[in-house]
Amino acid sequence: MPHIIVKLWPGRSEDQKKQMTDKIVKIIKNTTGAPESSISMAIEEVPKEKWNEEVYKPDIIEKEHLLYKKPGY
């Protein structure tokens, strides 16, 4: 606890994903007090042509009540 899932379009390097993971884990640790050993994170690359069906509809539209940051599109 907690487990973070980041969904984004493909195209980032492994180094960029590692840097993003390190920064997000650090923020989660500092804001929740959770030990780093209990934080997990996954990155799911979703092709642009599948974004609406695999992310936008199920994770944004259908779970709008859970969003703390809404997209601007």
NUKOL-562000 format. One record per atom (N, C-alpha, C, O): residue number from 1; chain; atom name; x, z, y. Coordinates in Angstrom, 1 decimal, decimal comma. Atoms other than C-alpha are relative to their C-alpha. Layout:
BEGIN
+-----+--------+-------+--------+--------+--------+
| num | chaine | atome |   east |     up |  north |
+-----+--------+-------+--------+--------+--------+
| NUM |      A |    CA |      X |      Z |      Y |
...
+-----+--------+-------+--------+--------+--------+
//
This chain:
BEGIN
+-----+--------+-------+--------+--------+--------+
| num | chaine | atome |   east |     up |  north |
+-----+--------+-------+--------+--------+--------+
|   1 |      A |     N |    0,8 |    0,0 |   -1,2 |
|   1 |      A |    CA |    0,0 |    0,0 |    0,0 |
|   1 |      A |     C |    0,9 |    0,0 |    1,2 |
|   1 |      A |     O |    1,7 |    0,9 |    1,3 |
|   2 |      A |     N |    0,9 |    1,2 |   -0,1 |
|   2 |      A |    CA |   -0,1 |   -2,0 |    2,2 |
|   2 |      A |     C |    0,6 |   -1,3 |   -0,6 |
|   2 |      A |     O |    1,8 |   -1,4 |   -0,8 |
|   3 |      A |     N |   -0,4 |    1,3 |    0,4 |
|   3 |      A |    CA |    0,0 |   -5,5 |    0,9 |
|   3 |      A |     C |   -0,4 |   -1,0 |    1,0 |
|   3 |      A |     O |   -1,6 |   -1,1 |    1,4 |
|   4 |      A |     N |    0,2 |    1,0 |   -1,0 |
|   4 |      A |    CA |    0,3 |   -8,4 |    3,4 |
|   4 |      A |     C |    0,0 |   -1,3 |   -0,6 |
|   4 |      A |     O |    0,9 |   -1,6 |   -1,4 |
|   5 |      A |     N |    0,0 |    1,4 |    0,4 |
|   5 |      A |    CA |   -0,6 |  -12,0 |    2,8 |
|   5 |      A |     C |    0,0 |   -0,8 |    1,2 |
|   5 |      A |     O |   -0,9 |   -0,7 |    2,0 |
|   6 |      A |     N |   -0,1 |    0,9 |   -1,2 |
|   6 |      A |    CA |    0,5 |  -14,6 |    5,3 |
|   6 |      A |     C |   -0,3 |   -1,4 |   -0,6 |
|   6 |      A |     O |    0,4 |   -1,9 |   -1,5 |
|   7 |      A |     N |    0,3 |    1,4 |    0,4 |
|   7 |      A |    CA |   -1,1 |  -18,1 |    4,9 |
|   7 |      A |     C |    0,4 |   -0,9 |    1,1 |
|   7 |      A |     O |    0,0 |   -0,6 |    2,3 |
|   8 |      A |     N |   -0,4 |    1,0 |   -1,1 |
|   8 |      A |    CA |    0,5 |  -21,0 |    6,8 |
|   8 |      A |     C |    0,2 |   -1,3 |   -0,7 |
|   8 |      A |     O |    0,3 |   -1,5 |   -1,9 |
|   9 |      A |     N |   -0,3 |    1,4 |    0,4 |
|   9 |      A |    CA |    1,2 |  -24,7 |    6,6 |
|   9 |      A |     C |    1,4 |    0,0 |   -0,6 |
|   9 |      A |     O |    2,2 |    0,8 |   -0,1 |
|  10 |      A |     N |   -1,4 |    0,2 |    0,5 |
|  10 |      A |    CA |    4,3 |  -25,7 |    4,6 |
|  10 |      A |     C |    0,9 |   -0,5 |    1,1 |
|  10 |      A |     O |    0,5 |   -1,1 |    2,1 |
|  11 |      A |     N |   -1,0 |    0,5 |   -0,9 |
|  11 |      A |    CA |    7,5 |  -26,5 |    6,4 |
|  11 |      A |     C |    1,0 |    1,0 |    0,5 |
|  11 |      A |     O |    1,9 |    0,6 |    1,2 |
|  12 |      A |     N |   -1,0 |   -1,0 |   -0,5 |
|  12 |      A |    CA |    9,3 |  -23,2 |    7,1 |
|  12 |      A |     C |    1,1 |    0,1 |   -1,1 |
|  12 |      A |     O |    0,8 |    0,0 |   -2,3 |
|  13 |      A |     N |   -1,1 |   -0,1 |    0,9 |
|  13 |      A |    CA |   12,7 |  -22,7 |    5,6 |
|  13 |      A |     C |   -0,1 |    1,4 |   -0,7 |
|  13 |      A |     O |   -0,8 |    2,3 |   -0,2 |
|  14 |      A |     N |   -0,1 |   -1,3 |    0,6 |
|  14 |      A |    CA |   13,4 |  -19,8 |    3,2 |
|  14 |      A |     C |    0,5 |    1,0 |    0,9 |
|  14 |      A |     O |    0,1 |    2,2 |    0,9 |
|  15 |      A |     N |   -0,5 |   -0,9 |   -1,0 |
|  15 |      A |    CA |   15,4 |  -18,2 |    6,0 |
|  15 |      A |     C |   -1,0 |    0,4 |    1,0 |
|  15 |      A |     O |   -1,1 |    1,6 |    1,3 |
|  16 |      A |     N |    1,1 |   -0,3 |   -1,0 |
|  16 |      A |    CA |   12,5 |  -18,4 |    8,4 |
|  16 |      A |     C |   -1,0 |    0,9 |   -0,7 |
|  16 |      A |     O |   -1,5 |    1,9 |   -0,1 |
|  17 |      A |     N |    0,9 |   -0,9 |    0,8 |
|  17 |      A |    CA |   10,2 |  -16,8 |    5,7 |
|  17 |      A |     C |    0,6 |    1,4 |   -0,2 |
|  17 |      A |     O |   -0,2 |    2,3 |    0,0 |
|  18 |      A |     N |   -0,6 |   -1,3 |    0,1 |
|  18 |      A |    CA |   12,7 |  -14,1 |    5,1 |
|  18 |      A |     C |    0,0 |    0,8 |    1,3 |
|  18 |      A |     O |   -0,3 |    2,0 |    1,3 |
|  19 |      A |     N |    0,0 |   -0,7 |   -1,3 |
|  19 |      A |    CA |   13,1 |  -13,3 |    8,8 |
|  19 |      A |     C |   -1,4 |    0,5 |    0,4 |
|  19 |      A |     O |   -1,6 |    1,6 |    0,9 |
|  20 |      A |     N |    1,4 |   -0,4 |   -0,3 |
|  20 |      A |    CA |    9,3 |  -13,2 |    9,2 |
|  20 |      A |     C |   -0,4 |    1,2 |   -0,8 |
|  20 |      A |     O |   -1,0 |    2,1 |   -0,3 |
|  21 |      A |     N |    0,3 |   -1,2 |    0,9 |
|  21 |      A |    CA |    8,9 |  -10,9 |    6,2 |
|  21 |      A |     C |    0,7 |    1,2 |    0,5 |
|  21 |      A |     O |    0,0 |    2,3 |    0,6 |
|  22 |      A |     N |   -0,7 |   -1,2 |   -0,5 |
|  22 |      A |    CA |   11,6 |   -8,5 |    7,5 |
|  22 |      A |     C |   -0,6 |    0,5 |    1,2 |
|  22 |      A |     O |   -0,8 |    1,8 |    1,4 |
|  23 |      A |     N |    0,6 |   -0,5 |   -1,2 |
|  23 |      A |    CA |   10,0 |   -8,3 |   10,9 |
|  23 |      A |     C |   -1,4 |    0,6 |   -0,2 |
|  23 |      A |     O |   -1,7 |    1,6 |    0,4 |
|  24 |      A |     N |    1,4 |   -0,5 |    0,3 |
|  24 |      A |    CA |    6,4 |   -7,9 |    9,6 |
|  24 |      A |     C |    0,1 |    1,3 |   -0,7 |
|  24 |      A |     O |   -0,6 |    2,3 |   -0,4 |
|  25 |      A |     N |   -0,2 |   -1,3 |    0,8 |
|  25 |      A |    CA |    7,5 |   -5,2 |    7,1 |
|  25 |      A |     C |    0,4 |    1,1 |    1,0 |
|  25 |      A |     O |   -0,1 |    2,2 |    0,9 |
|  26 |      A |     N |   -0,4 |   -1,0 |   -1,0 |
|  26 |      A |    CA |    9,3 |   -3,4 |    9,9 |
|  26 |      A |     C |   -1,1 |    0,5 |    0,9 |
|  26 |      A |     O |   -1,2 |    1,7 |    1,1 |
|  27 |      A |     N |    1,1 |   -0,4 |   -0,8 |
|  27 |      A |    CA |    6,3 |   -3,4 |   12,1 |
|  27 |      A |     C |   -1,0 |    0,8 |   -0,7 |
|  27 |      A |     O |   -1,5 |    1,8 |   -0,2 |
|  28 |      A |     N |    0,9 |   -0,7 |    0,9 |
|  28 |      A |    CA |    4,0 |   -2,3 |    9,3 |
|  28 |      A |     C |    0,5 |    1,5 |   -0,2 |
|  28 |      A |     O |   -0,2 |    2,4 |   -0,1 |
|  29 |      A |     N |   -0,6 |   -1,3 |    0,3 |
|  29 |      A |    CA |    6,4 |    0,5 |    8,4 |
|  29 |      A |     C |   -0,1 |    0,9 |    1,3 |
|  29 |      A |     O |   -0,5 |    2,1 |    1,2 |
|  30 |      A |     N |    0,0 |   -0,8 |   -1,3 |
|  30 |      A |    CA |    6,7 |    1,7 |   12,1 |
|  30 |      A |     C |   -1,4 |    0,4 |    0,5 |
|  30 |      A |     O |   -1,6 |    1,4 |    1,0 |
|  31 |      A |     N |    1,3 |   -0,3 |   -0,6 |
|  31 |      A |    CA |    3,0 |    1,5 |   12,9 |
|  31 |      A |     C |   -0,9 |    0,8 |   -1,0 |
|  31 |      A |     O |   -1,8 |    1,6 |   -0,6 |
|  32 |      A |     N |    0,8 |   -0,8 |    1,0 |
|  32 |      A |    CA |    1,5 |    3,0 |    9,6 |
|  32 |      A |     C |    0,7 |    1,2 |   -0,5 |
|  32 |      A |     O |    0,0 |    2,1 |   -1,1 |
|  33 |      A |     N |   -0,7 |   -1,1 |    0,6 |
|  33 |      A |    CA |    4,2 |    5,3 |    8,6 |
|  33 |      A |     C |    0,3 |   -0,2 |   -1,5 |
|  33 |      A |     O |    0,8 |    0,7 |   -2,2 |
|  34 |      A |     N |   -0,2 |    0,3 |    1,4 |
|  34 |      A |    CA |    4,2 |    3,7 |    5,1 |
|  34 |      A |     C |    1,5 |   -0,2 |   -0,3 |
|  34 |      A |     O |    2,2 |   -0,9 |    0,5 |
|  35 |      A |     N |   -1,4 |    0,3 |    0,3 |
|  35 |      A |    CA |    7,6 |    3,8 |    3,4 |
|  35 |      A |     C |    0,2 |   -1,5 |   -0,4 |
|  35 |      A |     O |   -0,7 |   -2,1 |   -1,0 |
|  36 |      A |     N |   -0,3 |    1,4 |    0,3 |
|  36 |      A |    CA |    9,2 |    0,4 |    3,1 |
|  36 |      A |     C |   -0,2 |   -0,4 |   -1,5 |
|  36 |      A |     O |   -0,6 |   -1,5 |   -1,8 |
|  37 |      A |     N |    0,1 |    0,2 |    1,4 |
|  37 |      A |    CA |    9,2 |    0,8 |   -0,7 |
|  37 |      A |     C |   -1,4 |   -0,2 |   -0,5 |
|  37 |      A |     O |   -1,6 |   -0,7 |   -1,6 |
|  38 |      A |     N |    1,4 |    0,1 |    0,4 |
|  38 |      A |    CA |    5,4 |    0,8 |   -0,7 |
|  38 |      A |     C |   -0,6 |   -1,3 |    0,6 |
|  38 |      A |     O |   -1,8 |   -1,5 |    0,4 |
|  39 |      A |     N |    0,5 |    1,2 |   -0,7 |
|  39 |      A |    CA |    5,0 |   -2,4 |    1,4 |
|  39 |      A |     C |    0,4 |   -1,2 |   -0,8 |
|  39 |      A |     O |    1,5 |   -1,4 |   -1,2 |
|  40 |      A |     N |   -0,3 |    1,3 |    0,6 |
|  40 |      A |    CA |    4,7 |   -5,8 |   -0,3 |
|  40 |      A |     C |   -0,6 |   -1,1 |    0,9 |
|  40 |      A |     O |   -1,6 |   -0,9 |    1,6 |
|  41 |      A |     N |    0,5 |    1,1 |   -0,9 |
|  41 |      A |    CA |    4,2 |   -9,2 |    1,3 |
|  41 |      A |     C |    0,2 |   -1,3 |   -0,8 |
|  41 |      A |     O |    1,2 |   -1,5 |   -1,5 |
|  42 |      A |     N |   -0,1 |    1,4 |    0,6 |
|  42 |      A |    CA |    3,4 |  -12,7 |    0,0 |
|  42 |      A |     C |   -0,2 |   -1,0 |    1,1 |
|  42 |      A |     O |   -0,9 |   -0,8 |    2,1 |
|  43 |      A |     N |    0,2 |    1,1 |   -0,9 |
|  43 |      A |    CA |    3,5 |  -16,0 |    1,8 |
|  43 |      A |     C |   -0,6 |   -1,1 |   -0,9 |
|  43 |      A |     O |    0,0 |   -1,5 |   -1,9 |
|  44 |      A |     N |    0,6 |    1,1 |    0,7 |
|  44 |      A |    CA |    1,1 |  -18,7 |    0,7 |
|  44 |      A |     C |    0,0 |   -1,2 |    0,9 |
|  44 |      A |     O |   -0,6 |   -1,2 |    2,0 |
|  45 |      A |     N |    0,0 |    1,2 |   -0,8 |
|  45 |      A |    CA |    1,7 |  -22,2 |    1,9 |
|  45 |      A |     C |   -1,2 |   -0,8 |   -0,4 |
|  45 |      A |     O |   -1,4 |   -1,1 |   -1,6 |
|  46 |      A |     N |    1,2 |    0,7 |    0,2 |
|  46 |      A |    CA |   -1,5 |  -24,1 |    2,3 |
|  46 |      A |     C |    0,1 |   -1,3 |    0,7 |
|  46 |      A |     O |    0,3 |   -1,3 |    2,0 |
|  47 |      A |     N |   -0,1 |    1,3 |   -0,7 |
|  47 |      A |    CA |   -1,4 |  -27,9 |    3,0 |
|  47 |      A |     C |   -1,1 |   -0,1 |    1,1 |
|  47 |      A |     O |   -2,2 |    0,4 |    1,0 |
|  48 |      A |     N |    0,9 |    0,2 |   -1,1 |
|  48 |      A |    CA |   -3,0 |  -28,9 |    6,3 |
|  48 |      A |     C |   -1,4 |   -0,5 |   -0,4 |
|  48 |      A |     O |   -2,4 |   -0,1 |    0,1 |
|  49 |      A |     N |    1,2 |    0,6 |    0,4 |
|  49 |      A |    CA |   -5,6 |  -31,0 |    4,6 |
|  49 |      A |     C |   -0,9 |    1,0 |   -0,9 |
|  49 |      A |     O |   -2,1 |    0,7 |   -1,1 |
|  50 |      A |     N |    0,8 |   -0,9 |    0,8 |
|  50 |      A |    CA |   -6,8 |  -28,0 |    2,5 |
|  50 |      A |     C |   -0,3 |    1,3 |    0,8 |
|  50 |      A |     O |   -0,9 |    2,2 |    0,3 |
|  51 |      A |     N |    0,1 |   -1,2 |   -0,8 |
|  51 |      A |    CA |   -6,7 |  -25,4 |    5,4 |
|  51 |      A |     C |   -1,5 |    0,4 |    0,1 |
|  51 |      A |     O |   -1,8 |    1,6 |   -0,1 |
|  52 |      A |     N |    1,4 |   -0,3 |   -0,3 |
|  52 |      A |    CA |  -10,4 |  -25,6 |    6,2 |
|  52 |      A |     C |   -0,7 |    0,6 |   -1,3 |
|  52 |      A |     O |   -1,4 |    1,6 |   -1,2 |
|  53 |      A |     N |    0,6 |   -0,4 |    1,2 |
|  53 |      A |    CA |  -11,5 |  -25,2 |    2,6 |
|  53 |      A |     C |    0,6 |    1,3 |   -0,6 |
|  53 |      A |     O |   -0,1 |    2,1 |   -1,2 |
|  54 |      A |     N |   -0,7 |   -1,1 |    0,7 |
|  54 |      A |    CA |   -8,9 |  -22,7 |    1,4 |
|  54 |      A |     C |    0,3 |    1,2 |    0,9 |
|  54 |      A |     O |    0,5 |    2,4 |    0,4 |
|  55 |      A |     N |   -0,4 |   -1,1 |   -0,9 |
|  55 |      A |    CA |   -8,3 |  -20,5 |    4,5 |
|  55 |      A |     C |   -1,1 |    0,2 |    1,1 |
|  55 |      A |     O |   -1,7 |    1,2 |    1,2 |
|  56 |      A |     N |    0,9 |   -0,2 |   -1,1 |
|  56 |      A |    CA |  -10,6 |  -21,2 |    7,5 |
|  56 |      A |     C |   -1,4 |    0,5 |   -0,4 |
|  56 |      A |     O |   -1,9 |    1,4 |    0,2 |
|  57 |      A |     N |    1,4 |   -0,4 |    0,4 |
|  57 |      A |    CA |  -14,0 |  -21,0 |    5,8 |
|  57 |      A |     C |    0,0 |    1,4 |   -0,7 |
|  57 |      A |     O |   -0,7 |    2,3 |   -0,3 |
|  58 |      A |     N |    0,1 |   -1,3 |    0,8 |
|  58 |      A |    CA |  -13,3 |  -18,2 |    3,2 |
|  58 |      A |     C |    0,6 |    1,2 |    0,7 |
|  58 |      A |     O |    0,1 |    2,3 |    0,6 |
|  59 |      A |     N |   -0,7 |   -1,2 |   -0,5 |
|  59 |      A |    CA |  -10,9 |  -16,0 |    5,2 |
|  59 |      A |     C |   -0,2 |    0,2 |    1,5 |
|  59 |      A |     O |   -0,1 |    1,4 |    2,0 |
|  60 |      A |     N |    0,2 |   -0,2 |   -1,5 |
|  60 |      A |    CA |  -11,8 |  -16,6 |    8,9 |
|  60 |      A |     C |   -1,5 |    0,0 |    0,3 |
|  60 |      A |     O |   -2,0 |    1,0 |    0,9 |
|  61 |      A |     N |    1,5 |    0,1 |   -0,3 |
|  61 |      A |    CA |  -15,5 |  -17,7 |    9,1 |
|  61 |      A |     C |   -0,7 |    1,1 |   -0,8 |
|  61 |      A |     O |   -1,5 |    1,8 |   -0,2 |
|  62 |      A |     N |    0,8 |   -1,0 |    0,8 |
|  62 |      A |    CA |  -16,8 |  -15,6 |    6,2 |
|  62 |      A |     C |    0,4 |    1,4 |    0,1 |
|  62 |      A |     O |   -0,3 |    2,3 |   -0,3 |
|  63 |      A |     N |   -0,5 |   -1,3 |   -0,2 |
|  63 |      A |    CA |  -14,7 |  -12,6 |    7,1 |
|  63 |      A |     C |    0,3 |    0,3 |    1,4 |
|  63 |      A |     O |    1,1 |    1,1 |    1,8 |
|  64 |      A |     N |   -0,3 |   -0,1 |   -1,4 |
|  64 |      A |    CA |  -14,9 |  -12,8 |   10,8 |
|  64 |      A |     C |   -0,1 |    1,5 |    0,5 |
|  64 |      A |     O |    0,6 |    1,9 |    1,4 |
|  65 |      A |     N |    0,1 |   -1,4 |   -0,4 |
|  65 |      A |    CA |  -16,0 |   -9,2 |   11,0 |
|  65 |      A |     C |    1,2 |    0,9 |   -0,3 |
|  65 |      A |     O |    1,3 |    2,0 |    0,2 |
|  66 |      A |     N |   -1,3 |   -0,8 |    0,3 |
|  66 |      A |    CA |  -12,6 |   -8,1 |    9,6 |
|  66 |      A |     C |    1,2 |   -0,5 |    0,9 |
|  66 |      A |     O |    2,2 |    0,2 |    0,9 |
|  67 |      A |     N |   -1,1 |    0,5 |   -0,8 |
|  67 |      A |    CA |  -10,5 |  -10,1 |   12,1 |
|  67 |      A |     C |    0,3 |    0,8 |    1,2 |
|  67 |      A |     O |   -0,6 |    1,3 |    1,9 |
|  68 |      A |     N |   -0,4 |   -0,7 |   -1,2 |
|  68 |      A |    CA |   -8,5 |   -8,3 |   14,7 |
|  68 |      A |     C |    0,6 |   -1,0 |    1,0 |
|  68 |      A |     O |    0,8 |   -0,7 |    2,1 |
|  69 |      A |     N |   -0,5 |    1,1 |   -0,8 |
|  69 |      A |    CA |   -7,1 |  -11,6 |   16,0 |
|  69 |      A |     C |   -0,6 |   -1,2 |   -0,5 |
|  69 |      A |     O |   -0,4 |   -1,7 |   -1,6 |
|  70 |      A |     N |    0,7 |    1,3 |    0,4 |
|  70 |      A |    CA |   -9,2 |  -14,7 |   16,0 |
|  70 |      A |     C |    0,8 |   -1,2 |    0,5 |
|  70 |      A |     O |    1,5 |   -1,1 |    1,5 |
|  71 |      A |     N |   -0,8 |    1,2 |   -0,4 |
|  71 |      A |    CA |   -7,7 |  -18,2 |   16,1 |
|  71 |      A |     C |   -0,7 |   -0,6 |    1,2 |
|  71 |      A |     O |   -1,9 |   -0,4 |    1,5 |
|  72 |      A |     N |    0,6 |    0,7 |   -1,1 |
|  72 |      A |    CA |   -8,2 |  -20,3 |   19,2 |
|  72 |      A |     C |   -0,5 |   -1,3 |   -0,2 |
|  72 |      A |     O |   -0,6 |   -2,1 |    0,7 |
|  73 |      A |     N |    0,5 |    1,3 |    0,3 |
|  73 |      A |    CA |   -9,4 |  -23,3 |   17,4 |
|  73 |      A |     C |   -1,4 |    0,1 |   -0,5 |
|  73 |      A |     O |   -2,0 |   -1,0 |   -0,8 |
+-----+--------+-------+--------+--------+--------+
//
